[in-house]
Amino acid sequence: EEVRTRPWAEERRRMYDELGPAGWSALWSATGAQLWETTAALAERIRSGVVADLAARPEDEGAVRLVLLDAVLGQHDAAWLAAFDGRGDRLTGLAEVARNA
């Protein structure tokens, strides 16, 4: 929470407040949205494969998906980083982790 989730939430809120709804939408459309579809599709393929491999019973699938939430969907950081690139240093630590992941 402190290392990954909170910095994103704070920076998204700051940028949204600065740009307003239309500006935020335009920024996202011009940057992160272009990466999101590909990233989301890949993350879903990975998640589905892991769930199929690890969930012995259908009722186990929810627990496996929950564990994978940040591990797999956290890869969407690349799309978000594109939207915030060059807009300050608040996400520098996360960007460095993403570059080396």
C-alpha positions in Angstrom: 0.0 0.0 0.0 2.6 2.5 1.1 5.1 1.8 -1.6 3.0 1.2 -4.7 -0.7 1.9 -4.3 -0.7 5.1 -2.3 1.8 7.0 -4.6 -0.3 6.1 -7.7 -3.6 7.1 -6.0 -2.1 10.4 -4.8 -0.6 11.3 -8.2 -3.7 10.4 -10.1 -5.8 12.6 -7.8 -3.3 15.4 -8.1 -3.3 15.2 -11.9 -7.0 14.8 -12.1 -7.5 17.9 -9.9 -5.0 19.9 -12.0 -6.4 18.9 -15.4 -10.1 18.4 -14.7 -12.2 15.6 -16.2 -11.7 16.6 -19.8 -8.0 17.2 -19.4 -7.5 13.9 -17.6 -9.4 12.0 -20.3 -7.3 13.6 -23.0 -4.1 12.8 -21.2 -5.1 9.2 -20.6 -6.3 8.8 -24.2 -3.0 10.2 -25.6 -0.7 8.1 -23.3 -1.7 5.1 -21.1 -4.8 4.1 -22.9 -2.7 3.1 -25.9 -0.8 0.6 -23.7 -3.7 -0.6 -21.5 -5.5 -2.9 -24.0 -2.4 -4.8 -24.8 -1.3 -4.9 -21.2 -4.7 -6.0 -19.9 -5.0 -8.7 -22.5 -1.6 -10.1 -21.6 -2.3 -9.9 -17.9 -5.5 -11.8 -18.3 -3.8 -14.5 -20.3 -1.2 -14.9 -17.6 -3.8 -14.9 -14.8 -6.0 -17.4 -16.6 -3.1 -19.8 -17.1 -2.0 -19.6 -13.5 -5.5 -20.0 -12.2 -6.0 -23.0 -14.4 -2.8 -24.6 -13.2 -3.2 -23.8 -9.4 -6.9 -24.0 -8.7 -7.7 -27.6 -8.2 -11.4 -27.0 -7.8 -13.6 -24.2 -9.2 -14.2 -22.8 -5.8 -10.4 -22.2 -5.4 -10.3 -19.9 -8.4 -11.3 -16.8 -6.5 -8.5 -17.2 -3.9 -5.9 -17.7 -6.6 -7.1 -14.7 -8.6 -7.0 -12.5 -5.4 -3.3 -13.5 -4.8 -2.6 -12.6 -8.4 -4.3 -9.2 -8.4 -1.2 -7.1 -7.8 1.3 -9.6 -9.1 -0.3 -9.7 -12.5 -2.4 -6.6 -12.8 0.3 -4.6 -11.2 2.0 -4.8 -14.7 -0.4 -2.1 -15.8 2.1 0.3 -14.2 3.7 0.7 -17.6 0.5 2.3 -19.0 0.1 4.6 -16.0 3.8 5.6 -16.1 3.3 6.7 -19.7 0.6 9.1 -18.6 2.8 10.6 -15.9 6.2 10.7 -17.7 7.9 14.0 -17.4 5.3 15.4 -15.0 7.4 15.5 -11.8 9.4 13.1 -9.7 6.7 11.8 -7.3 6.7 8.4 -9.1 10.4 8.1 -9.7 10.8 5.1 -7.4 8.0 3.2 -9.1 9.4 4.1 -12.5 12.8 2.7 -11.5 11.3 -0.5 -10.3 9.3 -0.9 -13.5 12.4 -0.3 -15.6 14.2 -3.1 -13.8 11.3 -5.6 -13.4 
